[in-house]
Amino acid sequence: MEKFKSAKFNTFVIMSEKKRILVAPLNWGLGHSTRCIPIIHALQDEFYEPVIASDGIALELLRKEFPDLEAYELPSYDIEYAKKGKNFKLKMIWDSPKMLAAITKERKAVEKLVEEKNIHGIISDNRLGIQLKKIPCVFITHQLNVLTGNTTWLSSKIHQNIIKRYDECWVPDFKDKPNLSGKLGHLKKDKKNIKYIGPLSRIAKKKIPKAYDIMGLISGPEPQRTMLEELLIEELKKHSGKVLIVRGKIEKEQTRKEDDNLVIYNYMTKEQLEEAFNQSDIVISRSGYTTIMDLAKLEKKAFFIPTPGQYEQVYLAKRLKKKGMIPYCKQEDFRLKKLDSIDVYNGFTVLPENNNQLADLFTIFD
């Protein structure tokens, strides 16, 4: 029986007695799964045994990043965006019965997993049906307030009631100003089970030679993912310098092709993505919160194209533009010349020091 020394407790942990923690991100683009990567690594460093559960591209990404870990498929929410931004909320309302049915199935699937796979704790990144009373359960979100236009008060109340059921809610941001999420991740009154854990990023800043003028990073549910991909390829072909496009398509095999000035990957591994970020002058992407955390850590200049109709991304883009950091435009308005405005913005500057240690959070499972 193998033994390992734990840095945290300075005691020996027997491999067969590792506590098994289910890590389950929402399959809504790639952001929820990618920000779980540093958490999974930290669990391994502290000699817990992570077990992965999700669906779709989120599950496939984590399977590629952690091929040696157990991974299980959960019922899909089948999230799909409207083709027109103005119909975003209507589409979400229309699909809500389907999502509620999936959440019910998800809860039953997780109960079975916990029983059969000897799970000691759960970390859910925005999966709403993963909460059991008999083991410690954590919810990760940067949206304590859920923006939905004139129904924000209702969507926020519903989400906050879900959060209350969990033992802890981890918010990947700073509690005080300056912070990255603004009113999304901060309430007027503190709640007892909320912990601010600092921004999460799988990317490290490196000093390496530049390879690309522009990096286009694409992700998110269809059909908006494809619409952005087609727009960026059309416009960035007009650029005179080297351009990298990462399509955000997690497929069985990685593909790479060159088309004039464009280098196009279907997806990249963590190591490849880290290198690509560091090799690129500017980044064009959605204003998703996980991407913002990555760019902030790298102190990058960027240009945002929020997903049409997605209130959260529009809010974050507007907030960062108002602060003089990152410009943005609507998807239908994007043209190559829009990138000229980047020079008058400051980009992301140095973040406050994050003294939070992920290892300290895991005491909830002890």
N, C-alpha and C positions, 0 to 999 in steps of 0.2 A: 504494500500500500504506500503510494508516494506521499511525501509531506513537503509543504512549501512554507516558507517564512513570510508572514504578513508584515509589511512595513507599517501598516496602520496600528496594529495592536502588539507588534513585536512578539507574536506567539506563532505556534505552528498550526497550520490548517491542513487537515487531512482531505485529500482530493475527493474521496467518496462522500465527504460530509459538506461539500460546498453547497451553499444555499442557491437555489435556482430562481432566477428573477426573469419573469416574462416581460419583454420589451415590445410594445405593440404600437407602431405609428400609424396614423391615418394615411390612406392612399389618396392624397389630393395633391397631385404634382409630386415633386421629389423632396420638398423642403422638410416635411415632418420626419422622413426617414433619414435624411442626411444629418439633421441635427441630433438624431439619436446615436450617431456613430461615436462621438466622443464619450457619450454616456456608457455605451457598450464597452468601449476600451477601458474606461475607468472602472467598471464593474469587474472586468477581467483582471485589472491591476490589483484590485482589492480581494481577489480570489473568490468572487461570486461566479456563478455560472449563468451567463445570459442565455435566454431562450427567445427566439424571434417569432413574432406572429404578426401578419398583415395580409395584404392581398395586392394583386396587380404589380405595377412597376415599383411600388415601394418595397414589396416583398422581394422582388427580383434584384433590386439594388442591394439590399442587405445580404441576400444570399451570395452575391458576387463579392461583397466586401468581407463577409465572414463565412466562407465556405465550410468551415469545420463546426459551426454551431448548428444546433437543431433549429429548424424553421418550419412553421405551420401556417397554413392558409386559413384566413378568417373570411366570413361572408363579406362580399363587396357592397359598399354603399352605392356603387354605380353612379358616381358623381360625373355629371357632364354639363358644361357651360352652354348657355344660349349663344346663338350665332351673333345676335345683336346685344350690345351691352345694356340697352334700356330694358331688355327682357330678362336680365339676370335674376332679379328677385322673384319674378313670376315663375321662372323655370325652377328655382329652388323650392318654392311653395308647391308647385305642381309635382315635384319629385319627392316631397316630404313623406308621403305614405310609404313609398318604396324604401326610403332611408330608415324610417321607423321599424319597418319589418326586418331590415337587415340588422339593425341594432338589437332587436329581440333575438334573432338567430345568433348574433355575435355573443350575446351574454350566455346563451346556452353552450356555445362552442367553447367559451373560456372556462365555464364551470367544469366542463368535461376535461379540458386540458389541465386545469389545476389539480383535479382529482387523479387523473391517470399519469401525469408527468411529474408529480411531486413538486409543484410550484410553490415557493415560499413568499413571493411578493410580486407585485405588478407595477410596471411603469407604462402608462398609457399616454401617448402623445395625440391628444384630441380624438381618440376613439371613445365614443360616448357610452358604449355598452360594457366596458371592462372595469367593473367595480364589484368586489365581493367583500362581505363583512368579515369573513373568517381569516383573511390574510391582509397585510398592509398593502394599500393601493395608493399610487401617486398619479396625479394628472399633470401633464405638461401643456402649457398654453401661454401664448403672449397676448391672448384676447380675453381679458377679463370683461371688457366691453366689446360686444359684437356689433359692428356698424352695419345697419341695413336701412339707412335713410330715415324716413319718418316712423319706422318701427324699431329703431335702435333700442329704445327703452324696453321693449318686449323681448327681443332676441337676447339682449344683455342679461335681463332678469332670468330667462330660461337657462342660459349658460351658467350663470352664477349659482343657480340652484343645483345644477349638475355637479359643479365644482365642490359644493358643500358636502356631497356624499363621500368624497375622497378624504383619506387621512391627511394628505398634503397636496398642495398645488404648487408646482415649481414654475416660476416665470423666468424665462431666459433673458433677463435684462437687469439693469441697475434699478434699485428702489428709488433713488433720488435723482435729481437733475445734475448733469446732462444724462439723458437716457435715449434709447433707440425707438421705443414703441409708443411714447407719448400717452395719450388717453386710452389707447388700446389696452395697455398693460398696467394701468394704474387707476385705482379707485379713489374716490374722495375719502372714504373711510377704510382703514386697513381691516382685512379679514384674518381671523386667527390661523387658518391653515395655509396661508399663502407665504411662500418663501421666494425671494429674489435670488437667483443663482448666478447672475451675470450672463452675458451673451455666450451662446454655444457656437463653436465653429470647428469644423474638421480641418481647416486650412491654416497653414503657418506662413508667416511672411519670410521671404528669402531674397537675398541679393543675387540675382542671376541675369544674364544678358537678355535683352528684349528680343522677342521673335515675332511678335504680332503688334500691329498698330491698334487693332480692334479685336475684341473677343465678344461674340454674340452668344449668350447663354439662354437657351430656350427650355421651358418646362411648363407644366400645368396640364389640366384636363383638356380633352378635345371638346369642340373643334378649334378652340382658340389657340392651342399649341401649334397646330398646322398653319393657321392663318398668320401667326407671327413668323414662323419659319419661312413661309413663302415671301412675306414682305421683306424680311431681312436679307434673304438671298438676292432678291431683285434689286434692293437699294445698295447693298454692300459690294455688289459686283462693280459698281461705279467708282468705288474707292481705288485710289492708285497704289495703296500699300497692301501689306499682307493682312489677311483677315482669317480668324479662326471662328468656326461656328460649331457649337455643341448642341445637338438637336434634342437632347433629353429623352431619347428613345432607348429604353433598356431592353435590348434584344439578346438572343442567345449568343451571337458572336459580335464582337466589336468590328465596326467598319470604319475605314478612313478613305476619303477620296479628295482629289484636288480638282478644282474647277477654276481655271485662270488664277485670280489672286486669292481664291477661297480654299481653305482647308476645312473639310467637313467631317466631323465624327458623329456617329449615332449616340454614343455616350462615352464618358471617360471614368476611369477608376479614380479613387481618392488621390492617389499619388500623381496621376496624370493631370487631374483638375488643379491640384495645388501648384504644379509646375506651370500650367497654362495661365492661371490667374497671375502668377508672378512674372510671367514673360510678356504680359499684355499691357499696353499703355492705358487703354480705357476698356470698360465693360459695358455692353448694352444688354439689358435684361428686364424682366418683370421686376416690380418693386415688392416682391415677396419678402417676408420678414427674415427668412433664413438666408437669402442672398444678401440682404442688408447687413446681417451679422458678419457674413464672410467678408464683404467689402470693407466694413468698418475695421475689422481686424487687420486687413491688408493696407488700410489707409489709401484706398483707391479712388480714382476719378471714374465716374460712370454716367450713363444716361438711362433713364427708366421709361418703360412703356407699360403702364399698368394694364392688367387684364380688364377689358371693357366691362363696366358694370360691377366690378368687384370693389365694394366700398372700402375694404381694408387697404388694398393696394393703392387705390386712389388717394386715400387719406395719408398714407405713409409717403407717397411721392410728393404730394402738395406740402407736407410738413417739412421734408428735407429741402425742397426748392425754396420755401419761405426762409429757411435758415441759411440760405446761400451756399448749400453744400452740393446738391445734385439737381440738374435740370430734368424735365420730363415732358412728354407730350402724349396726346391721345394716339391710339394705334392707327387710326385712319389718317392722322396728320403727319405720321413719321416720313421724313425724307432724309437722305444722306446729309444735306446741308444743315439739318437740325443739330448735328454734332459740333458745329462751329461754336455753339453757345457754351460748351463745356469749359472752355478756357476762362470764362468769367465767374465760374463757381469754384469753391475751395476744395471740393471733394471731401472725403472723410478724413478727419484729423485724429490725433491720438486719443484713444479711449481712456477713461479713468482706470486706474489700476483695479483689477478684479482680484480681491483677496479670498473669494469663495473657493473652497476645494470641493470638487464633486464627491470625493471620498467621504467627507463629513456628512453628506446628505444620506448616505446609505445606512446610517445607524438606525433608520426607521425599520430596516429589515432584520436587525439583530435581536 
